[in-house]
């Protein structure tokens, strides 16, 4: 605050002091600092709302459509920690939870996840599993064969489905184990019947053509496949989708489509050439770990309209392509805003 001069004026022997009046309601003392106003937005609840809305829209079109959010499992608790009760509206809206790094990969690939972190995450996975019909699906990142064996064994003991990925990029069909863990010839019509899965979302890294990828998957007996909607920017045909649903041993499997809802990706069909951080307003910042991926204000209507709710939305494309479900990534985006 500036110190204002007091001017002394003498008029007819009378001294008049003119003092500038200062309104303390509109200024602060020099030693006060302006504190940022904390947001009153509940970022966990906003993500719950988003997933629930996606589920309602998809199941309104196909009641059997599978909804699987990945990571951010703590939002199954009303408080977001182990003191909360199950958040049943959210739990009832989903069919599974995907969890990365539960036993291997939390700090580094092919390294065991610290026990305290493993136990903390399992608190929420079990809360969901024990209070609904939620299937838990774990992707561990390990390449040493003994660790891959241990991953399958540990997850099976907890009644979780699991996939030991030997590439963090999720771009290959692992050659180990030679026989898929819990391999079977069953016809899989719902997630609860599944006993194993393959997570393969960047096929253009390893397969030179789209059909080469299709043929490689056709020759496996996984109960369901998590895959991308595109191969090198090109959609799979209806014939290829039907081929991918067939196991090599004659059984049938589910096809689950990957879709990121907590980040926008600049290589997707919806990305506009003039987009940047702050334009549109929902683009918050680039993910420092994944170039071309941008955290979004996922509660904003403009972003939601890209994801679901209309004929040109990402989710409607997935439904129209005859996928059996959707795998929702970056659920834990709420941590970026809470921090």
Secondary structure, 3 states (H helix, E strand, C coil): CCCCCCEEEEECCEEEEECCCCCCCCCCCCCCCCCCCCCCCCHHHHHHHHHHHHHHHHHHHCCCCEEEEECCHHHHECCCCCCCCECHHHHHHCCEEEEECCCECCCCCCCECCHHHHHHHHHHHHHHHCCCCCEEEEEEECCCHHHHHHHHHHHHHCCCEEEEECCCCCCCCCCCCCCCCCCCCCCCCCHHHCCCCEEECCHHHCCCCHHHHHHHHHCCCCCEEEECCEECCEECCHHHHHHHCECCCCCECEEEEEEECCEEECCCCCCCCCCECCECCCEEEECCCCCCEEEECCCCHHHHHHHCCCCCCHHHHHHHCCCCEEEEECHHHHHHHHC
